[in-house]
């Protein structure tokens, strides 16, 4: 029994997981990322910002202007698609900000950028040691309010984000505009069971501005070595567009990719394959319900096989699913997709558009003897040694947590819990219930701290009845209905209550959040000996 309590304490408040949550999960604007917090009037000379730290939350170097969107003196027009204010970077000028991140994690910056003149303007994005030059000459939308994403992998616990104008323009009024900057932590995707394609539905991608109707442009790999679309390579000369279901027609889920630059716009992925085996590749193409009409063709390549998928778009959000077979030649097979033709919207001839891609799947090999054998082995192990297999999944989750790979850790914990829940007649009912409670607590806490509160709450709420079944009603009390019965001599109950309080607060149920936190404080204050540090933190 003592070992079970120890395991529970490790699961609910394990110290080895603390570094994984040292940096906050990021998905939103950088501080003053929309530039709506303006410099003091005394630090402005007309529109030019004076002083290295005069732009709140940012550091500036060179000539940086604080501008209002719309018509400008001299007949120019500055497009500001995300708010009212923006900054213009003069020759060799830059702005920067340092952001706390998780070392080794993948991030994507999302930002609005546009050129101010008809010259070849370039915006350089730098997160040392990585950097990329984004040419702004091509306008993908007629209003000039293009939004870009740029990926990077954190090499330390702090990342210095720099936007720089490397050019020297003859006209000092020229220079790239920057009107919004956001950041999002990305999770490395895992292929779903039975498939080879990672992130086949494009559900994992960069931050999307809520008020943006233009989508997010993903630059080619020559300009961004770390793709902001996990699992995929932007293998083309021009960008592809990442679109969401809120503003566009998307066949499945919440996101898709639009090939907006014809043959200059392509995506690719490298699959693990077995040489000389046959595979079936399935994908969906359609239109984004954005006025993109006409005859469309998506060309697909896999090893030495090619396939053309024709689609006649009426601009109404229709889609069609295609499949084709290919034979693997090597242990790695690159699949590539691009649009055969160039298209523009019938409602706006200045806006580039094209076919959208979604829901990729690759199955094989055929006959699927290897997969069947592997599946049979897994089923046999789970049926004969369910507890050992469940514990193995839990241990794998621990390893992934220490690597900050929360998506993989979540998958392993869910698999562990599913195996335990299928076990109808365990030899030791108390230990079995404790094991379920431990996994539920870890899973709920992991989802909570990775900002997936709604998904995590059911697991947190299931902790108490499972642990109560394990230790009896005198050991664990009702942490869901919340009462003064919380056992002050068992910190595992208290920590579970605190996690539930955070979950209630995150979804806006502040009465329950305050009530549960107060219950935890009362329990801590009645604890002997008095844990002053924990009480101070709880308050």
Long-range contacts (C-beta under 8 A, 24 or more apart in sequence): 1-430, 1-471, 4-430, 4-431, 4-434, 4-470, 4-471, 5-490, 5-492, 7-434, 7-438, 8-434, 8-437, 8-438, 8-441, 8-467, 8-492, 9-491, 9-492, 11-438, 11-439, 11-441, 11-442, 12-438, 12-441, 12-442, 12-445, 12-492, 12-495, 12-496, 12-499, 13-491, 13-492, 13-495, 16-398, 16-401, 16-402, 17-401, 17-402, 19-402, 20-102, 20-401, 20-402, 20-404, 20-406, 21-449, 22-102, 22-157, 23-100, 23-101, 23-102, 23-157, 24-100, 25-185, 25-449, 25-450, 25-451, 26-99, 26-101, 26-107, 26-183, 26-184, 26-185, 27-182, 27-183, 27-184, 27-185, 27-207, 27-451, 28-182, 28-183, 28-184, 28-207, 29-180, 29-181, 29-182, 30-57, 30-97, 30-99, 30-161, 30-181, 30-182, 30-183, 31-57, 31-97, 32-56, 32-57, 32-58, 33-180, 33-181, 33-182, 34-82, 34-83, 34-85, 34-179, 34-180, 34-181, 35-66, 35-83, 35-85, 35-86, 35-87, 35-178, 35-179, 35-180, 36-83, 36-84, 36-85, 38-66, 38-85, 39-66, 47-88, 49-87, 55-87, 55-95, 57-97, 58-95, 58-96, 58-97, 59-95, 59-96, 59-97, 60-93, 60-94, 60-95, 60-96, 61-93, 61-94, 61-95, 61-96, 62-89, 62-90, 62-91, 62-92, 62-93, 62-94, 62-165, 63-89, 63-90, 63-91, 63-93, 63-172, 64-88, 64-89, 64-90, 64-93, 64-94, 64-95, 65-90, 67-177, 69-179, 74-173, 76-116, 76-173, 78-116, 78-177, 79-114, 79-143, 79-144, 79-145, 79-177, 80-112, 80-145, 80-177, 80-179, 81-112, 81-143, 81-145, 81-147, 81-179, 81-180, 81-212, 81-214, 82-112, 82-145, 82-147, 82-179, 82-180, 82-209, 82-211, 82-212, 83-179, 83-180, 85-179, 86-112, 86-177, 86-178, 86-179, 86-180, 87-177, 87-178, 87-179, 88-116, 88-175, 88-176, 88-177, 88-178, 89-123, 89-163, 89-164, 89-165, 89-175, 89-176, 89-178, 90-165, 90-172, 90-175, 91-165, 91-167, 91-168, 91-169, 91-172, 91-175, 92-164, 92-165, 92-166, 92-168, 93-164, 93-165, 93-175, 94-162, 94-163, 94-164, 94-165, 95-162, 95-163, 95-178, 96-160, 96-161, 96-162, 96-163, 97-160, 97-161, 97-181, 98-158, 98-159, 98-160, 98-161, 99-158, 99-159, 99-160, 99-161, 99-183, 100-157, 100-158, 101-154, 101-156, 101-157, 101-158, 101-159, 101-185, 102-154, 102-157, 102-185, 102-404, 103-154, 103-155, 103-156, 103-157, 103-404, 104-153, 104-154, 104-403, 104-404, 105-153, 105-154, 105-185, 105-186, 105-404, 106-151, 106-152, 106-153, 106-154, 106-185, 106-186, 106-187, 106-188, 106-226, 106-230, 107-151, 107-152, 107-153, 107-154, 107-159, 107-183, 107-184, 107-185, 107-186, 108-149, 108-150, 108-151, 108-152, 108-183, 108-184, 108-186, 108-205, 108-206, 108-207, 108-228, 109-149, 109-150, 109-151, 109-152, 109-161, 109-181, 109-182, 109-183, 109-206, 109-228, 110-147, 110-148, 110-149, 110-180, 110-181, 110-182, 110-183, 110-184, 110-206, 110-207, 110-208, 110-209, 110-216, 111-147, 111-148, 111-149, 111-150, 111-163, 111-178, 111-179, 111-180, 111-181, 111-182, 112-145, 112-146, 112-147, 112-148, 112-177, 112-178, 112-179, 112-180, 112-209, 112-212, 113-146, 113-147, 113-148, 113-176, 113-177, 113-178, 113-179, 114-139, 114-144, 114-145, 114-146, 114-176, 114-177, 114-179, 115-139, 115-144, 115-174, 115-176, 115-177, 116-173, 116-174, 116-175, 116-176, 116-177, 117-169, 117-171, 117-173, 117-174, 119-169, 119-171, 119-174, 120-167, 121-165, 121-167, 121-169, 121-174, 121-175, 121-176, 122-165, 122-166, 122-167, 122-176, 123-163, 123-164, 123-165, 123-176, 123-178, 124-162, 124-163, 124-164, 124-165, 124-166, 125-150, 125-161, 125-162, 125-163, 125-164, 125-224, 126-160, 126-161, 126-162, 126-163, 126-164, 127-152, 127-159, 127-160, 127-161, 127-162, 128-155, 128-160, 128-162, 129-155, 130-225, 130-226, 132-219, 132-223, 132-224, 132-225, 133-166, 133-223, 134-219, 134-223, 135-223, 136-176, 138-238, 138-261, 139-350, 140-214, 140-217, 140-239, 140-241, 140-260, 140-261, 140-351, 140-352, 141-214, 141-348, 141-350, 141-351, 141-352, 142-348, 142-349, 142-350, 142-351, 145-179, 145-212, 145-214, 146-214, 146-217, 147-180, 147-209, 147-212, 147-214, 147-215, 147-216, 147-217, 148-216, 148-217, 148-218, 148-219, 148-239, 149-205, 149-206, 149-207, 149-216, 149-217, 149-218, 149-219, 149-228, 149-229, 149-242, 150-219, 150-224, 150-228, 151-186, 151-206, 151-224, 151-226, 151-227, 151-228, 151-229, 152-226, 153-226, 180-209, 182-207, 182-209, 183-207, 186-228, 186-230, 187-230, 187-405, 187-406, 187-407, 187-450, 188-230, 188-231, 188-405, 188-407, 188-408, 189-230, 189-231, 189-407, 190-407, 190-408, 190-411, 194-363, 194-371, 195-361, 195-362, 195-363, 196-271, 196-272, 196-273, 196-279, 196-362, 196-363, 196-364, 197-231, 197-269, 197-271, 197-335, 197-360, 197-361, 197-362, 198-230, 198-231, 198-232, 198-269, 199-229, 199-230, 199-231, 199-232, 200-231, 200-359, 200-360, 200-361, 201-252, 201-253, 201-255, 201-358, 201-359, 201-360, 202-229, 202-232, 202-242, 202-253, 202-255, 202-256, 202-257, 202-358, 203-253, 203-254, 203-255, 204-229, 204-230, 204-231, 205-229, 205-230, 205-242, 205-255, 206-242, 208-242, 208-244, 208-246, 210-246, 212-247, 213-247, 215-241, 215-242, 215-243, 215-244, 215-247, 215-248, 215-258, 216-241, 216-242, 216-243, 217-241, 217-242, 217-260, 218-242, 218-257, 229-257, 229-267, 231-269, 232-257, 232-267, 232-268, 232-269, 233-267, 233-268, 233-269, 233-270, 234-266, 234-267, 235-266, 235-267, 235-268, 235-336, 236-261, 236-264, 236-265, 236-266, 236-267, 236-338, 237-261, 237-264, 238-264, 238-265, 239-265, 240-265, 240-266, 240-267, 243-288, 243-356, 248-288, 248-289, 248-290, 248-356, 249-286, 249-287, 249-288, 249-289, 249-290, 249-316, 249-317, 249-319, 249-356, 250-288, 250-356, 250-358, 251-284, 251-286, 251-319, 251-356, 251-358, 251-359, 252-284, 252-358, 252-359, 253-358, 253-359, 256-288, 256-356, 256-357, 256-358, 257-356, 257-357, 257-358, 258-288, 258-353, 258-354, 258-355, 258-356, 258-357, 259-298, 259-337, 259-338, 259-339, 259-354, 259-355, 259-356, 259-357, 260-352, 260-353, 260-354, 261-339, 261-342, 261-352, 261-354, 262-338, 262-339, 262-340, 262-341, 262-342, 262-343, 262-354, 263-338, 263-339, 263-340, 265-338, 265-339, 265-354, 266-336, 266-337, 266-338, 267-336, 267-337, 267-338, 267-357, 268-334, 268-335, 268-336, 268-337, 269-334, 269-335, 269-360, 270-332, 270-333, 270-334, 270-335, 271-332, 271-333, 271-334, 271-335, 271-362, 272-331, 272-332, 273-328, 273-330, 273-331, 273-332, 273-333, 273-364, 273-365, 274-328, 274-331, 274-365, 274-370, 275-328, 275-329, 275-330, 275-331, 276-327, 276-328, 276-329, 277-327, 277-328, 277-364, 277-365, 277-366, 278-325, 278-326, 278-327, 278-328, 278-364, 278-365, 278-366, 279-325, 279-326, 279-327, 279-328, 279-333, 279-362, 279-363, 279-364, 279-365, 279-366, 280-323, 280-324, 280-325, 280-362, 280-363, 280-364, 280-366, 281-307, 281-323, 281-324, 281-325, 281-326, 281-335, 281-360, 281-361, 281-362, 282-321, 282-322, 282-323, 282-359, 282-360, 282-361, 282-362, 282-363, 283-309, 283-321, 283-322, 283-337, 283-357, 283-358, 283-359, 283-360, 283-361, 284-319, 284-320, 284-321, 284-322, 284-357, 284-358, 284-359, 285-309, 285-311, 285-319, 285-320, 285-322, 285-355, 285-356, 285-357, 285-358, 286-311, 286-313, 286-317, 286-318, 286-319, 286-320, 286-355, 286-356, 286-358, 287-311, 287-313, 287-314, 287-315, 287-316, 287-317, 287-318, 287-319, 287-355, 287-356, 288-317, 288-353, 288-356, 289-315, 289-316, 289-317, 290-315, 290-345, 290-353, 291-315, 291-345, 291-346, 291-347, 291-348, 291-353, 292-343, 292-344, 292-345, 292-346, 292-353, 292-354, 292-355, 293-343, 293-346, 294-341, 294-343, 295-341, 296-339, 296-340, 296-341, 296-343, 296-354, 296-355, 297-339, 297-340, 297-341, 297-355, 298-337, 298-338, 298-339, 298-340, 298-355, 298-357, 299-337, 299-338, 299-339, 299-340, 300-324, 300-335, 300-336, 300-337, 301-334, 301-335, 301-336, 301-337, 302-326, 302-333, 302-334, 302-335, 302-336, 303-327, 303-328, 303-329, 303-330, 303-333, 303-334, 304-329, 308-340, 311-355, 313-355, 315-346, 319-356, 319-358, 321-359, 325-366, 328-364, 328-365, 335-362, 382-419, 386-419, 386-420, 386-422, 386-423, 387-420, 387-423, 387-426, 387-432, 387-435, 389-419, 390-416, 390-417, 390-419, 390-420, 390-435, 390-439, 391-416, 391-435, 393-419, 394-438, 394-439, 394-442, 397-442, 401-446, 406-446, 406-450, 409-446, 410-443, 410-446, 410-447, 410-450, 413-439, 413-442, 413-443, 413-446, 414-443, 417-443, 429-469, 430-469, 430-470, 430-471, 431-470, 433-466, 433-467, 433-469, 433-470, 434-466, 434-467, 434-470, 434-471, 436-466, 437-462, 437-463, 437-466, 437-467, 437-470, 440-466, 441-496, 441-499, 444-499, 444-503, 445-499, 448-499, 448-502, 448-503, 448-506, 451-506, 453-503, 453-506, 453-507, 454-507, 456-503, 457-500, 457-503, 457-504, 457-507, 460-496, 460-499, 460-500, 460-503, 461-500, 463-496, 464-496, 467-492, 479-516, 479-519, 482-512, 482-515, 482-516, 482-519, 483-519, 484-519, 484-522, 486-519, 486-520, 486-522, 486-523, 487-523, 488-522, 488-523, 488-524, 488-526, 488-527, 489-527, 489-528, 491-527, 491-531, 491-534, 493-523, 494-520, 494-523, 494-524, 497-523, 498-538
